[in-house]
Amino acid sequence: MNRLAIVGAGAAGVATFIAAVRAGVARTIYMIDPHPVGPGTAFSNTDRDILCNTSVDTMSVLHDVPLDFLEHLSCEGYASTAESFVPRFLVGRYLANRFVQYSAMAREQGVVVKYVSSTFKALKIHGHRRYELEFVDSPQVPSSSLMVTDVVFCTGFGPPRLPLVAQPFFNHSSFIKNPYPEASMLAMIPEKSRVLVMGSKLSAIDSAIVLCRDGHQVTMLSPSGEFPAVRARFMRSPKAAFVGEDIASVMAPGEEGCKTYSPSLHYRYVKYFSKVLRQNIGKDWSQQFSYSSTVLGRLKEEVEIAESGDSQWQEYVVDFMHAINGVHNKEDVYFDGSFHPRFERLLYRYITALALPNARKLLKYIEDGVLCVQGGEISAMDYSDRRPNAWNVSWGGEVHGFDTIVAATGYYQSRYVMSDDGRVELDVTGERGRHAITILPSMAGAHESFGGKESIWFVGAPARPRVWVPNALVVVTPLANQVIESMRQLPRVGAAA
């Protein structure tokens, strides 16, 4: 009988587990993760000021019950609407709750559910749908291995990515290499400290908000010195506005796959997107964006636009994500097109936009003088406990003093690769790309060493080569169901390996 292993028990793992239980694809399901099932890294927060930047409307792990998260919040007595941006820990609780609920449902169906609290090491293929999972250390599994017939990899992103200039200080006590969990970060910083937050995107913003709230003086520094855009909600789109074929045409590679870009190509993209907005939005699209050249001016204008209800571009972000994922999943070979890098950076600014409540907090802290945002790249940094501010950090030709540094510069995009000895392994830094497992449009893995079509699948962050924003639940949930439906159509295994 089929034995399914789900490696990674965060949001993607829970969504896959629920789909597997509902479809009845296995008699035994293993949930494999060194951390508790449900929250994962993304939703293991405890602070109420750490908010989702996606609305309740898009956070369900049941593909056919899109407001399941809202129903859960209502049952828990938490007042919210489909538009609400809620604290992230509530999503973690929801995921844990649904796992318990569907574990009970599985047992009623005669399905055995086992949680393996261990770290995945490698997958050895002994033959068609005969897989041996190896673990770093697992007292729950004899010989630190497990035999299964199906595997879905749902692990998250890799370790923190640090600029070269900061890497020598990786283990320094006052250099915080990861802002999460935020409680650990806050506990490491003395009262009323001068703190440098490296980065200006979502994890850096989370850090800055709780640090400013707790009385620290904060400087945020990134090469761009820019925040993401501001949105009042992130909900399922009212209708399909973007056409996959049109997106593919404007992303098409140049002659003979040339990856050079002319300046005019950027404006070609702008023209296409402005046309889509004009056709689908009632308000003048040009009035929905800020054109200020300063961080404070742009943030202030974008908050005002979002509060007035004029940021209607936000209604079509989910539609765009689904449309571009369709482009990337049309053929077995990876789509070779791409956006002009300048335009892609602009797109991500709106796809990963700030929740309006967080934007208001940032604006207040900047206006109160406790938060400063600057653009630049660090040229040098050193530490000496003999100085009032122990850290000296140089950028823009000047030296700045700080008590603590928080690195919020993103994470490595891990990939699964085939090792020289024929094992599937997790490459946490993505440096072994030439050995990477190919991900097909079905999200099944493929490699020249496989004897045929194997039941090895990818959902969430590991699907990044095929999926834009692969960790968003509005993408993860349908993807998990797609994978399980494809698995269900495979021939049943007569007996466990």
N, C-alpha and C positions, 0 to 999 in steps of 0.2 A: 504493500500500500504506500501511497505517496507520503513522504516526510519532507516538510518545507522548513527551511531555515531563513529567517528574516534577520539580516545582520544590520544592526542599528535600530534602536527602539525609541527614537524621537518621533516627531510629527509624521515623517514619511513612513517610518516603520509601523506606527499605529494605523495609519490610513491603509497600508498594505495588509496588515493583519486583519482589519475589519473586512476588507474586500475579500480576503481569503476565506474567512469564516462564513461570510454570506454566500459565497460561491461554492463552498464545500469542496475545495480543491485538494485537501490533505487530511489524513487521519491523525497526523501529529504535526504540530507547529512549534518550532523553537524560536523564541525571541532572544536575540544575542546582543548584549550591551553591558559594559561594565557599570553603567549608571542606571538608575531606576527607569522603568518604562514610562514614557509619556512626555515629560518636559523637554528632554534632550538639552543641548547647549542653548538653543534659541529661546526656550521658554522656562528655564530654570531660575529665573529672576525671582526676587522677593519684594523689591521696592515698587511702591505704587506709582512712582514717577517714571518708571521704565515702561513706555507705552508701545503697543503695536503701531506700525505705520500703515496698517491695512485695517479696513473696517470689519466689524462683526459679520457683515454680509458675506465675506469671502473666506471665512475661517472654519467652515464645516469639514469634518473628515468623512461625511456620508455624501457621496456624489449625487444621490437623488433626494437629499433633504438639505438644501442649501442653507436653511436657517436653523440647522441643528444646534449650532453654537449659541445662537440667540435663545433658543428654547432651554438649553442647559443653564445659561446665565439667569434666566427667569426663574427656573426651578431652584437655583441657589440663592435667590433673593437679591441679585445684583441688577440694579436698574440700568438698562441700556436700550439702544435701538439698533437697527441694522446698520446705521451710519456710524455708530460710536467707535472711537479708538479706545480700547480698554487696556489696562495693565497686562503685561505679557504673562505674568504668573497665572492669570486666570485661564489662559490658553493651556498652560502646562497642567493645571488641575483638570481641565476639560478632557485633555488627551488621556490622562491617567484614569479618569472616570469612565471614559468610553472603552478603554482597554479592559478594565474590570468587568464592565457590562457585557462585552462581547466574548470575554473569556468564559463567563458563566453560560452564555448562549452556546459557545463551542462545546462545553462539557455536556450540555443537554443533548447535543447532537452526536455525542460519542467521540468528539475530537479531543485529543490530549494536547494541552498547552503547557509548554515548559519554558521557564525563564532561565537563561544561562548568563550569569553575571561574570562575564569574562571579555577579554579583548581579542578580537579576531586577528589571527596571524597569517593564515594562508588557506587556499582551497586547492586540494589535489584532486584531479579528475582521474578516476580509475577505469572509466568506461562511460558509455552513454548513460547519463542520468545516474551515475554512481559517483557521488562527491564526498570527499572527506574534508571536513572543516577542522582546521588546526587552530589552537588558541595559545595565547601567551602563557596563561596560567588559569586553569579551571578545575577546582576540586570537585565540581558538580559532574564533570564528564570524565569517565575512565580514560586514562592515557592521553588526556588533553586533546581528544579528537572526537568527531561525531560524523556519522554517515547519514546522508540525506539524498533525496531524489531531485529536489528543486531548491534554488537559492535566489533570494532577492537582496541585493545590496542597497541599503538605505542609510548609509553613514553620512555624517555631515562634512563640513569643510575641514581643511587641514589645520595645522598649527598657525599661530600668529606670524604674519609676514613683516619683518622689520627692515628698515633701510640699512644699508651696509654700515653707515657711520654709527648706528646704534647697537649693532650686533655684539661688540665686545662687552656690552653692559647687560647682556641677556639675563644674568643671574644676580644682578645687583639688587640689594634690598630696597632701594628707593627708586628703582626703575621697574615700573609695573608693565609687564609685557602684554597683558590682556586685561581689559576693563571688566570682564565678566568672570565670576559672579560679582556684581557691583558691591555687595556687602564686604567681600574680601578686599576689594580695591580700597574702599573707604576706611577699613580698619587699619590699613598700612600707612595712612597719611596723617601726620600730626595736625592738630588744630591750626586753623588760619594759615595754611601753607600757600606758597606761590607754586602753582602747578602748571606745567606745560603738558597739554594734550596734543599729541602728534596725530593729526588727521582732522577732517572737517565733515566727514560723512556720518552715517547713522550711529555707529558704535561710538564715535568720538562725541557726537551730540548727546547721546545717553550719558556719557561720562561727564561732560561739561555741565549738564543740567543738575545732576545730583551733587557734584562738587561745589557749584555755585550755591546751591540750596543750603549746603552744610557749612557755608562761611569761608570757602577758599577763594583765592584770587586766581582766575584761570585765564591762560592764553591758549588759544587753539591755533595750530600752525599746519598748513598743508601746501603743496606746490601751487594749487589753484587758489587757495584762500576763499573758496566758495562753498556755500551750503547747497544741499539739494533744494528743489522747488518746494512749494507749500501747497498742500491740498486739504480740503475740508472733509473729504471722504474718499474711500477707495472701494468701489462696489462693482458688481457685475454690470457690464455695459448694457444699455437699453436695447441696442440693436447692433448688428454687424456693420461696421463702417469701413474696415480695412479689408482689402482683397489680397489674398496671398500672392496671386500672379503679379499684381501691380508692385507689391513690395519686392518680390524676387527680381523684377525687371530693373528697379532702381538700385538694387544691391548687386546686380550682375557684375562679375569680374570683367576687367578690361581685356584687351586683346591678349590672347595666349596666357590668360590668367594673371596679367600684370597687376601688381599690388601698389602701383603708384597712383596718386590721386591728384587731379587738377583742382585748383581752387573753385572752379565753376561747378564741380560735382557737389560740393556742399550746398550750393544754392539750388541745385536740382532736387535734392532731398527736401529742402525747405519748401520749395514750390509744391511738391507732391503732398506733404503733410498739411500745408496750408489749404490746399484744395479739398482734402478730406474733411478738415475742420469746417470749412465754409459750407460744405454740402450737408453737414450733420448737426451743426450747432446753430442755435438761433441768434446768439450774440456775435458781434464782430470779433473774430478770433484774435485780431491784433490787440484788442483791449484786455485780453486775458493774461497778459504777460507783463512783467516788469522790464523796463529798459534802463534801469539805474546802473551806473558803473561802479557803485560802492556796495560793500556787503550789507551795511546797515540800511542803505536806501532801498536795495532790492528786497531785503527781508521785510522791511516795513511795508513796501508796496504790495508784495505778494501776500502778506497777512491781510491787508485791506481788501485785496481782490478776492481771496478765499472767503473772508467774512461776508462780503457783499453777494456771494453766490455767482460771481462772474467767471470763476475758473472752471468752465464747463469742459475743458480738455480732459479733466479728471474722469469724466464719464466713459472715456474710450480707451483708457490705459489697459484694462483687462482684455478688451477686444483686440488691441494691438498685440498683446503678449500671446494670445491664442493664435492670431494670424501669423505671426513670425515663427512661432513654434511649428505651425503647419508647413511653412516654407522649409524649415530645417529637417522635417521628417518626411519629405515627399519621396526621396530616393534613398537607396541603401548607402550610396557614397555620400560623404558629408557635403553639404552645400558649400560651394567655393566662393560665394559672393560675400560681401560685407559692406557696411556703411563707411563713408569717409570718417576717419578717426575723430575729427572735430565734431561731426554730427552725432556720432555714437556717444560721445561724452555728453552732448546736449540731451540725447534721448534718455540716457540713464539718470540724468538730473530729474526728469519727470517720472520715470518708472519707479525710482526709489525715493519719491518725494517725502518730505516731512509731514507728519501729522500736525494739523493746525494748532492743537493745544501745546505741542512742544515748540512750535515756531513762536508762539506768544511768549513762552518762558524765555527762550533765547533772546528775543527782542527786549524783554524787561531787564535781563541780566546785562545786556550790552548797554542799554540806556542808564542803568544804575552804576555802571563803571566797574563791575566785578568780572566781566567777561570781555576779552579782546580777541578778535579774529584777524589773523595775518596770513598773507601768502608768501611763500618762500621755501627754500630747501636748506636743510641743516648742512653746513660745511664742516663743522667741528663741534665736539662736545667732550667735556671732561668733568670729573668729580673730585672734590676735595672737601673733607669735613672741617677744614680750617676756615672756610669762608662762611659768612652769614647765610648766603644762599649757596648750597654746596655744589649745585650744578651750574656750569657755564656752558651755554649753548649759543653757537654762532650761526647767524643767517643774515643775509642782506648787508654784510659788511659791519654788523654790530654784534656785541656779545650781550647775552641776556642771562640773568641769574634766576634759578628756581630751586625749590626745596625737593620737589618730586617730579618725575616724568611718567606720564601714562601713554603707552603706545596703543593707538587705536587706528592702525594703518591697514587693517584688513587681514585676510587669512589666505593661506595657500589653497589652491583648488586641487584637491587630491584626485588621483586617477587610479583605476585598477589596471594592473599590468601583468604580463606573463613573465615569470622569472626564467632564468636559464635552465633550472631543473624542472620546469613544467608546472609550476604552481601559480595560481592566481593570487597576487599580493596587492596590498594597498600602498601606493606610492604617495606618501603624505605631502610631499613638496612638488609633485608633478614634474620631476626632473628626468623621468625615464619614459618620456613620451613615445619614443620609437618602439617601445614594447607594449604600448597601451592596448587594452581590449577595445575593439571597435564596438560601438553601440548602434544597433540597427534601429530603424523607425519604430519597430515594435517594442523597443527598449531591451531587447535580448542582446546578450553579448556574443561576439563572433571573433574568432582568431584562427589563423591558419593551422594551428596545432590541434584545434578541436576536430574530432572525428566526424562531426555532423552538426545538426542543429541541437544545441544544448539548452537546458532549462535554467539558464543563468541570466538574471535580469537586473535592471538598475532603475531606481526611483529616487527622486530628490537630488541632492548635490552631486552624487556620482553620475547623474545623467547630463551634466553640464555640457559635454560636447554636442548634445542634441537639443538642449532646452535653454531658453533664456529665463533668467530668474527661477532656477529649478527648485528653490527652497520655498517659494510662495505657496501657501496651502491651496490657493485657487488653481494652481498648476499641479501640485502634488496629488490632490485627491482624484481628479480624473485620470491622471497618469497611473496611479496605483490600481485603479479599476481596469484600465486598459491592459496592464501587465497581467493581472489575475485572470481576466477574460481570455487572454492569449494562452496562459498556462492551462486554463480549464479545457481548452480545445486540443491539448496534447493527449496522446494515448495514455491511459491509466497504467501505472506501474503495478504489476501483479503482486509483488511482495517487496518489503523494504530491503534495501541493499545491506 
